[in-house]
Amino acid sequence: MKTYSVKLFSGILMMAGIFLVLYSGCKKKSSAPEITYRTYTATVQLNGSNEVPMVTTTGNGTANITYSEQSKTIGYTITWQLGSATATTTGMHFHGADNGSNSTSSPIVIEIPGFSTTSSGTLTGSTRALNATEISQLLAGKWYVNIHSSNFTSGEMRGNIVLVAASTGNGGNNGGGGGNY
């Protein structure tokens, strides 16, 4: 009788082991749809002829912009040179509005902190998360980058942001975020 119990117990353990191996290889499917996030980019030329009204300056620059749907933030690298070596950089901002365009001035939406106050420099950073209205304006081309100087307090260089979809990435099944705005 002892042998029978041990064999039965061993058989049960072996079946349980096989079941666990098979079960652990199964992947549970989520019923939530996969979320795909896009990344947008723009290379923005900064100059005085883009200012409204236009200003005469030899100052110029470039803003490499990346907008991420997943984080809802703008990443940027801005390189600039003011038209005068003795001028100082006094402000940098993202401007935009529902009626924004390349021929109108719009209010400041996001300050760009940490810039050098000298006449030239390079700055890399990221913004706070944008809200739905801001995202809609940005994707519609209604935002611009503006650099102010001691010689042009209303703005020496401006460049309108026209984003292009660069890539998509899978955000996983986390159940949140994303969406088209």
N, C-alpha and C positions, 0 to 999 in steps of 0.2 A: 504494500500500500504506500510505503514511503517513496518508492521509486516512481510510482504513478504521479504523486503530488509534485515531486520535483520536476518531472518531465512536463507536466501540465503548466507549472509555474514558469519554467524555462521557455516554453512555447508562447505563453502569454507575453513574457518580456520581449521575446524576439519579434512578435507581431507588433507590439507597441513601438519598438525601435524602428521597424520598417515604416510604420505609419508616421512616426515623427520625421523620419528622413524625407518621405514623400511629401508630407504636409509643409515642411520648412522650405521645400523647393517651389511651392505654389506662391504666386505673386498676387496679392489682392489688388483688384482693379478698383479705381476710384470712379464714382459716377459723376464727379465734377469735371467740366470741360477743361481742357488745357488752355492756359492763358499764354498768349504770345505778346511780347512787348517789343516795340520798335525803338530804334535809336535814330535820331536825326542829326545831321551835321550841316554846318555852313562855314564858309570862309568869307569873312566880311572885310571889305576894304574900307579903312577909315580915312577920310580926308575932309577938307574944308568945303569942297563943292557939294557935299551931301548935307551940309548944315542948312537949316531953314531959319532965316535967310542964309544964303551962301556966304562964306567968309573966304578972304584971300589969305592963304597960308601955304607954306611949303611943308607943313606938318603932315605926317601920314602914319598909318599903322595897319595892323591886321589883327582881327579877332577870330580865332578858331573856336567855334561854338559847337557843343554837342548837347542835345536834349534827349533825356532818357525817359521813356514812358513809365518804366518800372519805378524809378525813384522820383519822377516828376521834377527833376532838377536840371539846371543848366550848368554844364561844365565849360570852362573857358580858359584860353590862353590868349592874352592880349599883349601885343608888342607895339610900342609907339615911339615916335620922335616928334616933339613939338617943332613948330617952324622957327622958333628962336631958342638958341642955346641958353639964353639968360632967363627965359620964361620958366615958370613952375607949373606942374600939373596940380590942379586944384580940385578936381572931381572926376569920378567915373560912375556911370549909371546905365542901367537898362531902362529905357523909356517905352511906353506903349499905351494903347487905348483901343476901344472898339472902333473908333474912326481913324486909327493910326494909318499912316501911309508915308511914302518917301517924300511927300510934299507938305506935310504938316508936322508941327511940334506936338509932342504928347507929354504927359506928366511922368515924373520919375516913378517907376514901379519898384525897382530893386537897386539899392546902393551897391557899388562894387568897392569893398574895403581893401586896405592893405597895399595900395599902389604907392610907388615912389613919387615923391613930390618934385623930383628933378625933372629935367626936360625930356627924358626918355626912360624906357624901361620895359620889362617883361613881367607880367603878372599871371599866375595860374591860380584858379580857384573854382568854387562851386557855389551855387545859390541855395537858398532855402527851397523847400518844395513849393511848387506853384499851385494855385487853386484852379478850378475848372475854367473860370473866365479868363485867367491869365494864359492858361494852356491854349485855349481857343484862339486868343489874340496872337500868341506867338506862332502857332502853326499856320495862321492865316497871313503871316508876313507883316503884322502890324506893330512889331517891336523893332527897336534899334539900340545900338551901343553909342554912347556919347562920352567924349573926353573933353573936359573943361580945362582951361589954362588961365594963368594970370593975365595973358594978353587978350584972351577971348573968354570972358567970364560966362557968357551964355553957351559956349561950346566952340571948340576949335576943330574937332574932328568928329564925324558921325559916319556910321555905316548901318544900313538897314539889314535886318536878319531875314534871310530867305532860306529856310531849312529844306533839306532833301532827305528822304528816308534812306538811311545807310545800311541798316541790317535789322534782323529780327532775332529775338532770343526767347527761349522758352522759360517762363517764370515758374513753371511747375503748377501743381494743383494746390495752391495755398488758399484758394477761395477768396482772395481779395485783390485789391489794386487793379491797375490796368484799365483798359477801355479806350475808346476813341473819343476825343474831345474836339 
